[in-house]
Amino acid sequence: MFKLLSTTGEQAIDLVPGRTIVVGRAVTSDVPIYDPTISRKHAELILTDGGVKVKDAGSSNGTFLNGARVTEALAGENDVITFGKVAFRVKEVSAPARRPQVVPSASAEFAGAKGGAAGGTIVRQLPVSVSGGVPAIITASPSGASHLKVTAKSLEELREKKLELLLEISKELSKQQELDRLLDKVVEFTFQVMNVDRVSILLLEEPSGELVPRISKGRTAQSSASKHVPQSIARRVVDDRVAILSDNTAADERFKGKSILIQSVRSAMCTPLIGTDQKVLGILYVDNLTATHSFSDDDLKFLIAFGSLAAVAIENSQRSERLRREALVLSNFQRYFAPNLAAQIAQQEGAVQLGGQKRPVVIFFSDIRGFTPLSEMMSPDAIATLLTEYFTEMVEIVFEHSGTLDKFIGDAIMALWGAPIAHEDDADRAMACALDQLAALEKLNTKWKDQGRPELGVGIGINFGEVFAGNIGSDRRLEYTVIGDAVNTASRLCRTAGPNEILISEPFHEQLKKPPTLEALEPIQVKGKSKKVLVYRVKR
């Protein structure tokens, strides 16, 4: 029995033998995932005797098994299935996933002596630091058979060619700002400079610390990297911050595990990708499926240097993406959120993105009473001036109480509390906002009356309930809004309210920790609801 657990730990998919589970962005899906990279009907999952059968349903952004795009595949324990960019790991239900046995830690390097088991085994590890790449190349020696595609007549020429190669690679990687394209380029360079059968890059996800396959490719169809990198090697590389060379891995007792035996890996190298702050970003893994003892010490040292350049490029790409996302959030949402809230959202990974989720919120409507006949008596400039003064004052009050400005609807204001960031006292904040708005309007009316301008009256309606809250639009232009019956109820309360009157629903009343003096009114009928809604008028 298996289930799927998201690598962020936020969502799980329970599987029933023989039953088809539909994964997609549509709310009618068996497992709805509200992410912009997920199609409405993205994929199907079936639990079989052999594992989890995954079938792509013609999605736009693809379904992947351990980094390789698939149309249909069978996943086993600890495999990673990725829908678009949302990753899930296959876990056993009956027992926690076992961590494969690894070799005890060593300081600089160790070697298993030849002999013993038939054919012998050599496993070498080298400590890796962010600055350890280039010195490793300088100290390289031409001894042993190397699978690096660099030839030279002398050690000095070999050093120069390797450094020149790394310099060119560094220049090319620095041009790639988008992470997926960068990873493609890293894999492409690996195949160009080394004789390897498969290349995989796994990145660590925050805060779970899970190694998630981002890209995995084989040189040929026969060597396609359709399975996960051996966990016994991957975890050791990350935990001990060492690069590992393993020859005849399938026969190596120290790396013995189901994932290795299935793949029949003969020789493998793996290096950690360490950023400039000494933080491990992920791993770069290469292997050979045919010849034993294929990689040399020089190959491992070159992979360390190459991995150092790749890590810096990945770090720069992630930083660039973070800055781009923060700029997008600020440009799209400063109009809707208080400046401090907009800055807080911009700094939170995934706090605001295309798509959304169901969540309980407070919905607030205020509407000017009798504005249509009033506007017929005023010039366009006078109307614009009046509304600008009114909206400026009212919106600032929404922001002062940490509310979200959803939109302007003609002469009406729609605001939210509880999305995208919730507080325990959101209902009380919304109630205080309504009272402060009426108090501010009284001062505005006094000023306008002295100027010979018309006075305004507003009706306010507030409700609480579960809605779909999220961003609708494109990557360039997003509109944060909420959709659901609770919105319709709040709008109806606003339309029912008289001039300078606040009407609230029973669900909102129940959320108030410090309710004002209220007067119960006759329940009202809201379109789409069978039962009437209990209503209260706020006494001021």
FIGU-606719 format. One record per residue (C-alpha): residue number from 0; residue in one letter; chain; x, y, z. Coordinates in nm, 3 decimals, padded with zeros to 5 digits. Example, Ala and Ser with C-alpha at 12.3 -4.5 7.8 and 13.67 -1.06 7.14 Angstrom:
2
  seq  type  mol        x        y        z
    0     a    A   01.230  -00.450   00.780
    1     s    A   01.367  -00.106   00.714
//
This chain:
540
  seq  type  mol        x        y        z
    0     m    A   00.000   00.000   00.000
    1     f    A   00.129   00.343  -00.095
    2     k    A   00.031   00.707  -00.069
    3     l    A   00.175   01.022  -00.221
    4     l    A   00.310   01.295   00.008
    5     s    A   00.401   01.638  -00.131
    6     t    A   00.767   01.725  -00.084
    7     t    A   00.661   02.036   00.110
    8     g    A   00.452   01.819   00.345
    9     e    A   00.138   02.024   00.281
   10     q    A  -00.073   01.769   00.092
   11     a    A  -00.116   01.393   00.076
   12     i    A  -00.287   01.173  -00.182
   13     d    A  -00.441   00.854  -00.044
   14     l    A  -00.474   00.571  -00.295
   15     v    A  -00.732   00.291  -00.305
   16     p    A  -00.646  -00.031  -00.497
   17     g    A  -00.812  -00.041  -00.837
   18     r    A  -00.963   00.308  -00.816
   19     t    A  -00.857   00.579  -01.063
   20     i    A  -00.767   00.907  -00.889
   21     v    A  -00.781   01.222  -01.104
   22     v    A  -00.531   01.496  -01.017
   23     g    A  -00.590   01.846  -01.154
   24     r    A  -00.664   02.212  -01.092
   25     a    A  -01.040   02.174  -01.143
   26     v    A  -01.241   02.174  -00.820
   27     t    A  -01.416   01.859  -00.946
   28     s    A  -01.088   01.664  -00.944
   29     d    A  -01.046   01.383  -00.691
   30     v    A  -00.732   01.564  -00.577
   31     p    A  -00.751   01.936  -00.663
   32     i    A  -00.413   02.114  -00.671
   33     y    A  -00.447   02.490  -00.715
   34     d    A  -00.115   02.566  -00.882
   35     p    A  -00.069   02.752  -01.212
   36     t    A   00.146   02.472  -01.359
   37     i    A  -00.134   02.217  -01.306
   38     s    A  -00.388   02.155  -01.584
   39     r    A  -00.759   02.124  -01.505
   40     k    A  -00.729   01.748  -01.559
   41     h    A  -00.358   01.682  -01.525
   42     a    A  -00.302   01.311  -01.456
   43     e    A  -00.453   00.985  -01.333
   44     l    A  -00.322   00.760  -01.056
   45     i    A  -00.402   00.393  -00.999
   46     l    A  -00.266   00.179  -00.714
   47     t    A  -00.161  -00.162  -00.852
   48     d    A   00.018  -00.463  -00.710
   49     g    A   00.344  -00.342  -00.864
   50     g    A   00.325   00.017  -00.743
   51     v    A   00.157   00.343  -00.842
   52     k    A   00.061   00.367  -01.207
   53     v    A   00.071   00.730  -01.323
   54     k    A  -00.078   00.841  -01.655
   55     d    A  -00.053   01.193  -01.793
   56     a    A  -00.391   01.327  -01.913
   57     g    A  -00.256   01.557  -02.184
   58     s    A  -00.138   01.824  -01.940
   59     s    A   00.027   02.144  -02.064
   60     n    A   00.329   02.133  -01.831
   61     g    A   00.377   01.758  -01.818
   62     t    A   00.399   01.477  -01.563
   63     f    A   00.744   01.360  -01.452
   64     l    A   00.884   01.052  -01.279
   65     n    A   01.211   01.132  -01.103
   66     g    A   01.273   01.428  -01.335
   67     a    A   01.198   01.244  -01.662
   68     r    A   00.878   01.340  -01.846
   69     v    A   00.643   01.045  -01.888
   70     t    A   00.316   00.965  -02.060
   71     e    A   00.257   00.652  -01.854
   72     a    A   00.485   00.492  -01.595
   73     l    A   00.497   00.280  -01.280
   74     a    A   00.636   00.443  -00.964
   75     g    A   00.767   00.263  -00.658
   76     e    A   00.867   00.354  -00.305
   77     n    A   01.061   00.682  -00.273
   78     d    A   01.010   00.770  -00.640
   79     v    A   00.910   01.133  -00.702
   80     i    A   00.608   01.209  -00.922
   81     t    A   00.590   01.572  -01.033
   82     f    A   00.274   01.730  -01.176
   83     g    A   00.383   02.050  -01.350
   84     k    A   00.611   02.183  -01.077
   85     v    A   00.434   02.023  -00.780
   86     a    A   00.627   01.720  -00.654
   87     f    A   00.502   01.421  -00.453
   88     r    A   00.706   01.134  -00.311
   89     v    A   00.569   00.778  -00.305
   90     k    A   00.558   00.648   00.053
   91     e    A   00.459   00.316   00.209
   92     v    A   00.144   00.339   00.420
   93     s    A   00.209   00.045   00.652
   94     a    A   00.558   00.151   00.762
   95     p    A   00.782   00.457   00.738
   96     a    A   01.020   00.469   00.447
   97     r    A   01.352   00.301   00.525
   98     r    A   01.670   00.496   00.485
   99     p    A   01.926   00.290   00.289
  100     q    A   02.242   00.191   00.475
  101     v    A   02.536   00.422   00.409
  102     v    A   02.908   00.404   00.468
  103     p    A   03.046   00.547   00.794
  104     s    A   03.191   00.894   00.757
  105     a    A   03.556   00.942   00.660
  106     s    A   03.773   01.253   00.685
  107     a    A   03.946   01.303   00.350
  108     e    A   03.924   00.990   00.139
  109     f    A   03.915   00.615   00.169
  110     a    A   03.952   00.322  -00.068
  111     g    A   03.830  -00.033  -00.040
  112     a    A   04.120  -00.263  -00.127
  113     k    A   04.094  -00.465  -00.442
  114     g    A   04.020  -00.825  -00.379
  115     g    A   03.767  -00.976  -00.140
  116     a    A   03.449  -00.983  -00.347
  117     a    A   03.496  -01.098  -00.701
  118     g    A   03.614  -00.810  -00.919
  119     g    A   03.685  -00.582  -00.620
  120     t    A   03.532  -00.244  -00.540
  121     i    A   03.676   00.104  -00.504
  122     v    A   03.477   00.383  -00.344
  123     r    A   03.645   00.724  -00.313
  124     q    A   03.514   01.037  -00.146
  125     l    A   03.653   01.389  -00.138
  126     p    A   03.537   01.672   00.088
  127     v    A   03.378   01.959  -00.104
  128     s    A   03.363   02.329  -00.016
  129     v    A   03.240   02.624  -00.217
  130     s    A   03.598   02.719  -00.310
  131     g    A   03.728   02.365  -00.360
  132     g    A   03.660   02.331  -00.732
  133     v    A   03.943   02.505  -00.917
  134     p    A   04.224   02.389  -00.681
  135     a    A   04.109   02.033  -00.748
  136     i    A   04.178   02.089  -01.117
  137     i    A   04.522   02.238  -01.050
  138     t    A   04.625   01.933  -00.848
  139     a    A   04.491   01.688  -01.105
  140     s    A   04.726   01.424  -01.239
  141     p    A   04.712   01.246  -01.575
  142     s    A   04.731   00.901  -01.417
  143     g    A   04.456   00.654  -01.482
  144     a    A   04.195   00.637  -01.760
  145     s    A   03.985   00.951  -01.767
  146     h    A   03.644   00.995  -01.926
  147     l    A   03.686   01.370  -01.955
  148     k    A   03.694   01.478  -02.322
  149     v    A   04.018   01.675  -02.286
  150     t    A   04.344   01.557  -02.439
  151     a    A   04.690   01.698  -02.376
  152     k    A   05.056   01.608  -02.428
  153     s    A   05.170   01.732  -02.087
  154     l    A   05.037   01.790  -01.737
  155     e    A   05.077   02.167  -01.782
  156     e    A   04.873   02.163  -02.103
  157     l    A   04.610   01.946  -01.935
  158     r    A   04.573   02.196  -01.650
  159     e    A   04.542   02.488  -01.892
  160     k    A   04.280   02.316  -02.106
  161     k    A   04.072   02.220  -01.805
  162     l    A   04.079   02.574  -01.668
  163     e    A   03.992   02.716  -02.011
  164     l    A   03.702   02.472  -02.036
  165     l    A   03.572   02.571  -01.691
  166     l    A   03.601   02.940  -01.781
  167     e    A   03.394   02.894  -02.096
  168     i    A   03.136   02.690  -01.906
  169     s    A   03.116   02.961  -01.638
  170     k    A   03.054   03.229  -01.903
  171     e    A   02.776   03.030  -02.067
  172     l    A   02.603   02.939  -01.740
  173     s    A   02.606   03.303  -01.627
  174     k    A   02.387   03.390  -01.929
  175     q    A   02.104   03.164  -01.810
  176     q    A   01.865   03.340  -01.571
  177     e    A   01.570   03.099  -01.585
  178     l    A   01.633   02.795  -01.364
  179     d    A   01.490   02.523  -01.589
  180     r    A   01.694   02.646  -01.887
  181     l    A   02.002   02.667  -01.669
  182     l    A   01.964   02.305  -01.553
  183     d    A   01.918   02.196  -01.915
  184     k    A   02.243   02.374  -01.997
  185     v    A   02.430   02.207  -01.710
  186     v    A   02.318   01.863  -01.833
  187     e    A   02.407   01.954  -02.191
  188     f    A   02.760   02.061  -02.089
  189     t    A   02.805   01.743  -01.883
  190     f    A   02.738   01.525  -02.187
  191     q    A   02.963   01.746  -02.401
  192     v    A   03.270   01.724  -02.176
  193     m    A   03.237   01.379  -02.015
  194     n    A   03.168   01.026  -02.138
  195     v    A   02.870   00.941  -01.916
  196     d    A   02.545   00.755  -01.982
  197     r    A   02.313   00.953  -01.755
  198     v    A   02.302   01.288  -01.576
  199     s    A   02.066   01.392  -01.298
  200     i    A   02.030   01.708  -01.090
  201     l    A   01.833   01.703  -00.764
  202     l    A   01.768   02.018  -00.563
  203     l    A   01.688   02.048  -00.194
  204     e    A   01.345   02.193  -00.119
  205     e    A   01.285   02.420   00.177
  206     p    A   01.189   02.365   00.451
  207     s    A   01.145   01.987   00.418
  208     g    A   01.503   01.918   00.310
  209     e    A   01.377   01.669   00.050
  210     l    A   01.593   01.601  -00.255
  211     v    A   01.362   01.657  -00.551
  212     p    A   01.461   01.554  -00.907
  213     r    A   01.458   01.860  -01.132
  214     i    A   01.610   01.709  -01.446
  215     s    A   01.731   01.362  -01.544
  216     k    A   01.846   01.265  -01.892
  217     g    A   02.019   00.974  -02.064
  218     r    A   02.257   00.995  -02.358
  219     t    A   02.046   00.742  -02.550
  220     a    A   01.696   00.597  -02.522
  221     q    A   01.849   00.279  -02.377
  222     s    A   02.019   00.478  -02.099
  223     s    A   01.718   00.696  -02.022
  224     a    A   01.729   00.808  -01.658
  225     s    A   01.375   00.709  -01.572
  226     k    A   01.446   00.614  -01.211
  227     h    A   01.556   00.810  -00.910
  228     v    A   01.921   00.866  -00.824
  229     p    A   02.023   00.600  -00.564
  230     q    A   01.923   00.744  -00.228
  231     s    A   02.213   00.574  -00.049
  232     i    A   02.458   00.784  -00.250
  233     a    A   02.250   01.102  -00.270
  234     r    A   02.187   01.139   00.103
  235     r    A   02.548   01.071   00.193
  236     v    A   02.669   01.339  -00.050
  237     v    A   02.434   01.596   00.105
  238     d    A   02.474   01.500   00.471
  239     d    A   02.854   01.464   00.468
  240     r    A   02.919   01.731   00.200
  241     v    A   03.147   01.497   00.008
  242     a    A   03.181   01.399  -00.358
  243     i    A   03.168   01.024  -00.415
  244     l    A   03.315   00.803  -00.686
  245     s    A   03.182   00.449  -00.677
  246     d    A   03.300   00.175  -00.915
  247     n    A   03.091  -00.135  -00.976
  248     t    A   02.820   00.016  -00.757
  249     a    A   02.579  -00.272  -00.803
  250     a    A   02.822  -00.508  -00.630
  251     d    A   02.931  -00.265  -00.358
  252     e    A   02.797  -00.389  -00.024
  253     r    A   02.837  -00.042   00.130
  254     f    A   02.587   00.104  -00.120
  255     k    A   02.365  -00.199  -00.144
  256     g    A   02.001  -00.104  -00.188
  257     k    A   01.696  -00.178  -00.397
  258     s    A   01.723   00.138  -00.607
  259     i    A   02.082   00.063  -00.713
  260     l    A   02.020  -00.303  -00.794
  261     i    A   01.718  -00.220  -01.010
  262     q    A   01.922   00.026  -01.215
  263     s    A   02.230  -00.201  -01.240
  264     v    A   02.455   00.102  -01.198
  265     r    A   02.813  -00.001  -01.270
  266     s    A   02.996   00.325  -01.197
  267     a    A   02.872   00.651  -01.050
  268     m    A   02.995   00.993  -00.939
  269     c    A   02.803   01.244  -00.734
  270     t    A   02.900   01.589  -00.603
  271     p    A   02.712   01.831  -00.379
  272     l    A   02.613   02.168  -00.523
  273     i    A   02.726   02.413  -00.256
  274     g    A   02.639   02.783  -00.273
  275     t    A   02.851   03.079  -00.173
  276     d    A   02.713   03.072   00.182
  277     q    A   02.821   02.706   00.224
  278     k    A   02.460   02.592   00.192
  279     v    A   02.397   02.269   00.000
  280     l    A   02.158   02.344  -00.287
  281     g    A   02.138   01.991  -00.426
  282     i    A   02.349   01.731  -00.607
  283     l    A   02.489   01.662  -00.954
  284     y    A   02.495   01.289  -01.032
  285     v    A   02.641   01.099  -01.331
  286     d    A   02.669   00.728  -01.393
  287     n    A   02.771   00.459  -01.638
  288     l    A   02.556   00.150  -01.689
  289     t    A   02.802  -00.073  -01.871
  290     a    A   03.176  -00.056  -01.800
  291     t    A   03.307  -00.110  -01.446
  292     h    A   03.584   00.111  -01.307
  293     s    A   03.501   00.371  -01.569
  294     f    A   03.565   00.689  -01.369
  295     s    A   03.902   00.810  -01.241
  296     d    A   04.005   01.042  -00.960
  297     d    A   04.060   01.314  -01.218
  298     d    A   03.701   01.271  -01.335
  299     l    A   03.574   01.316  -00.980
  300     k    A   03.789   01.624  -00.924
  301     f    A   03.665   01.778  -01.247
  302     l    A   03.304   01.703  -01.151
  303     i    A   03.363   01.886  -00.819
  304     a    A   03.491   02.193  -01.005
  305     f    A   03.209   02.177  -01.259
  306     g    A   02.956   02.136  -00.976
  307     s    A   03.096   02.446  -00.803
  308     l    A   03.030   02.655  -01.115
  309     a    A   02.683   02.504  -01.155
  310     a    A   02.601   02.578  -00.789
  311     v    A   02.692   02.946  -00.826
  312     a    A   02.481   02.970  -01.143
  313     i    A   02.186   02.798  -00.970
  314     e    A   02.218   03.031  -00.671
  315     n    A   02.221   03.336  -00.901
  316     s    A   01.921   03.203  -01.092
  317     q    A   01.724   03.145  -00.771
  318     r    A   01.817   03.493  -00.649
  319     s    A   01.711   03.645  -00.981
  320     e    A   01.382   03.456  -00.970
  321     r    A   01.320   03.574  -00.614
  322     l    A   01.383   03.937  -00.710
  323     r    A   01.162   03.902  -01.018
  324     r    A   00.883   03.751  -00.809
  325     e    A   00.912   04.023  -00.545
  326     a    A   00.899   04.292  -00.813
  327     l    A   00.593   04.124  -00.966
  328     v    A   00.417   04.108  -00.632
  329     l    A   00.494   04.470  -00.552
  330     s    A   00.387   04.596  -00.895
  331     n    A   00.064   04.398  -00.893
  332     f    A  -00.037   04.419  -00.530
  333     q    A   00.074   04.751  -00.382
  334     r    A  -00.257   04.883  -00.513
  335     y    A  -00.446   04.627  -00.307
  336     f    A  -00.241   04.586   00.011
  337     a    A  -00.096   04.825   00.266
  338     p    A   00.272   04.894   00.180
  339     n    A   00.402   04.695   00.480
  340     l    A   00.176   04.401   00.392
  341     a    A   00.281   04.410   00.026
  342     a    A   00.647   04.396   00.131
  343     q    A   00.574   04.106   00.368
  344     i    A   00.397   03.913   00.091
  345     a    A   00.680   03.978  -00.154
  346     q    A   00.930   03.816   00.082
  347     q    A   00.725   03.500   00.134
  348     e    A   00.789   03.224  -00.118
  349     g    A   00.457   03.112  -00.266
  350     a    A   00.243   03.344  -00.052
  351     v    A   00.085   03.495  -00.363
  352     q    A   00.098   03.308  -00.691
  353     l    A  -00.125   03.233  -00.987
  354     g    A  -00.404   03.010  -00.857
  355     g    A  -00.540   02.996  -00.504
  356     q    A  -00.710   02.793  -00.234
  357     k    A  -01.024   02.772  -00.024
  358     r    A  -01.002   02.965   00.301
  359     p    A  -01.231   03.146   00.550
  360     v    A  -01.229   03.524   00.507
  361     v    A  -01.417   03.839   00.605
  362     i    A  -01.582   04.010   00.307
  363     f    A  -01.655   04.383   00.336
  364     f    A  -01.863   04.598   00.098
  365     s    A  -01.933   04.970   00.119
  366     d    A  -02.143   05.157  -00.137
  367     i    A  -02.238   05.525  -00.179
  368     r    A  -02.613   05.574  -00.144
  369     g    A  -02.795   05.772  -00.413
  370     f    A  -02.481   05.840  -00.611
  371     t    A  -02.636   05.795  -00.960
  372     p    A  -02.888   06.084  -00.935
  373     l    A  -02.623   06.290  -00.753
  374     s    A  -02.371   06.241  -01.036
  375     e    A  -02.625   06.361  -01.292
  376     m    A  -02.619   06.703  -01.123
  377     m    A  -02.234   06.729  -01.120
  378     s    A  -01.970   06.783  -01.388
  379     p    A  -01.727   06.496  -01.467
  380     d    A  -01.440   06.687  -01.305
  381     a    A  -01.639   06.748  -00.988
  382     i    A  -01.738   06.379  -00.971
  383     a    A  -01.376   06.268  -01.017
  384     t    A  -01.252   06.507  -00.747
  385     l    A  -01.521   06.398  -00.501
  386     l    A  -01.462   06.026  -00.557
  387     t    A  -01.082   06.064  -00.538
  388     e    A  -01.105   06.230  -00.197
  389     y    A  -01.359   05.974  -00.076
  390     f    A  -01.173   05.663  -00.202
  391     t    A  -00.835   05.789  -00.080
  392     e    A  -00.966   05.830   00.274
  393     m    A  -01.161   05.502   00.279
  394     v    A  -00.877   05.290   00.133
  395     e    A  -00.626   05.430   00.381
  396     i    A  -00.857   05.320   00.663
  397     v    A  -00.876   04.969   00.513
  398     f    A  -00.495   04.956   00.506
  399     e    A  -00.467   05.094   00.861
  400     h    A  -00.665   04.792   00.981
  401     s    A  -00.451   04.546   00.774
  402     g    A  -00.725   04.480   00.521
  403     t    A  -00.685   04.389   00.154
  404     l    A  -00.844   04.612  -00.109
  405     d    A  -01.005   04.366  -00.349
  406     k    A  -01.149   04.608  -00.605
  407     f    A  -01.357   04.916  -00.682
  408     i    A  -01.698   04.841  -00.833
  409     g    A  -01.827   05.173  -00.961
  410     d    A  -01.870   05.378  -00.643
  411     a    A  -01.842   05.069  -00.419
  412     i    A  -01.541   04.930  -00.232
  413     m    A  -01.480   04.559  -00.175
  414     a    A  -01.222   04.467   00.092
  415     l    A  -01.104   04.145   00.262
  416     w    A  -00.958   04.028   00.589
  417     g    A  -00.801   03.683   00.627
  418     a    A  -00.647   03.665   00.279
  419     p    A  -00.376   03.640   00.173
  420     i    A  -00.246   03.676   00.530
  421     a    A  -00.477   03.596   00.822
  422     h    A  -00.488   03.733   01.178
  423     e    A  -00.675   03.596   01.478
  424     d    A  -00.876   03.917   01.512
  425     d    A  -00.959   03.975   01.144
  426     a    A  -01.331   04.016   01.222
  427     d    A  -01.263   04.284   01.483
  428     r    A  -01.030   04.464   01.243
  429     a    A  -01.302   04.472   00.977
  430     m    A  -01.559   04.597   01.232
  431     a    A  -01.324   04.876   01.346
  432     c    A  -01.264   04.969   00.982
  433     a    A  -01.638   05.009   00.918
  434     l    A  -01.685   05.232   01.223
  435     d    A  -01.378   05.441   01.137
  436     q    A  -01.496   05.485   00.779
  437     l    A  -01.830   05.627   00.892
  438     a    A  -01.651   05.856   01.137
  439     a    A  -01.417   05.976   00.861
  440     l    A  -01.711   06.029   00.625
  441     e    A  -01.878   06.258   00.880
  442     k    A  -01.566   06.480   00.879
  443     l    A  -01.554   06.476   00.498
  444     n    A  -01.922   06.573   00.480
  445     t    A  -01.861   06.865   00.717
  446     k    A  -01.575   06.988   00.494
  447     w    A  -01.772   06.939   00.172
  448     k    A  -02.077   07.119   00.316
  449     d    A  -01.863   07.424   00.400
  450     q    A  -01.737   07.417   00.039
  451     g    A  -02.089   07.400  -00.101
  452     r    A  -02.040   07.046  -00.226
  453     p    A  -02.290   06.758  -00.181
  454     e    A  -02.271   06.525   00.119
  455     l    A  -02.243   06.147   00.082
  456     g    A  -02.399   05.856   00.266
  457     v    A  -02.273   05.497   00.248
  458     g    A  -02.412   05.154   00.329
  459     i    A  -02.181   04.883   00.461
  460     g    A  -02.231   04.505   00.462
  461     i    A  -01.994   04.252   00.625
  462     n    A  -02.000   03.872   00.610
  463     f    A  -01.771   03.581   00.700
  464     g    A  -01.738   03.249   00.520
  465     e    A  -01.527   03.009   00.314
  466     v    A  -01.438   03.126  -00.037
  467     f    A  -01.190   03.051  -00.311
  468     a    A  -00.916   03.312  -00.263
  469     g    A  -00.638   03.359  -00.515
  470     n    A  -00.497   03.530  -00.822
  471     i    A  -00.676   03.538  -01.153
  472     g    A  -00.498   03.662  -01.464
  473     s    A  -00.156   03.606  -01.616
  474     d    A   00.204   03.615  -01.498
  475     r    A   00.221   03.979  -01.608
  476     r    A  -00.108   04.098  -01.463
  477     l    A  -00.269   03.935  -01.158
  478     e    A  -00.588   04.030  -00.978
  479     y    A  -00.626   03.901  -00.623
  480     t    A  -00.990   03.829  -00.545
  481     v    A  -01.232   03.590  -00.377
  482     i    A  -01.520   03.389  -00.522
  483     g    A  -01.806   03.217  -00.343
  484     d    A  -02.151   03.243  -00.181
  485     a    A  -02.009   03.438   00.112
  486     v    A  -01.922   03.721  -00.130
  487     n    A  -02.278   03.733  -00.263
  488     t    A  -02.416   03.750   00.092
  489     a    A  -02.188   04.042   00.185
  490     s    A  -02.293   04.227  -00.131
  491     r    A  -02.662   04.173  -00.051
  492     l    A  -02.611   04.307   00.304
  493     c    A  -02.447   04.617   00.159
  494     r    A  -02.734   04.678  -00.085
  495     t    A  -02.985   04.638   00.199
  496     a    A  -02.808   04.882   00.432
  497     g    A  -02.939   05.237   00.450
  498     p    A  -02.725   05.554   00.443
  499     n    A  -02.445   05.537   00.703
  500     e    A  -02.572   05.200   00.823
  501     i    A  -02.364   04.885   00.895
  502     l    A  -02.529   04.545   00.852
  503     i    A  -02.351   04.224   00.954
  504     s    A  -02.438   03.854   00.919
  505     e    A  -02.466   03.594   01.194
  506     p    A  -02.147   03.409   01.081
  507     f    A  -01.951   03.735   01.105
  508     h    A  -02.107   03.816   01.443
  509     e    A  -01.985   03.481   01.576
  510     q    A  -01.627   03.569   01.479
  511     l    A  -01.622   03.898   01.675
  512     k    A  -01.421   03.889   01.996
  513     k    A  -01.537   04.240   02.094
  514     p    A  -01.880   04.287   01.933
  515     p    A  -02.037   04.635   01.934
  516     t    A  -02.397   04.702   02.038
  517     l    A  -02.622   04.531   01.786
  518     e    A  -02.988   04.528   01.686
  519     a    A  -03.139   04.212   01.536
  520     l    A  -03.330   04.264   01.210
  521     e    A  -03.558   04.050   01.002
  522     p    A  -03.365   03.774   00.821
  523     i    A  -03.309   03.841   00.452
  524     q    A  -03.328   03.604   00.156
  525     v    A  -03.010   03.573  -00.051
  526     k    A  -03.017   03.435  -00.405
  527     g    A  -02.891   03.075  -00.416
  528     k    A  -02.958   03.005  -00.046
  529     s    A  -03.257   02.807   00.080
  530     k    A  -03.242   02.955   00.432
  531     k    A  -03.269   03.322   00.513
  532     v    A  -02.965   03.497   00.658
  533     l    A  -02.977   03.638   01.011
  534     v    A  -02.886   04.008   01.007
  535     y    A  -02.777   04.261   01.270
  536     r    A  -02.757   04.640   01.252
  537     v    A  -02.463   04.799   01.432
  538     k    A  -02.570   05.073   01.675
  539     r    A  -02.335   05.369   01.682
//
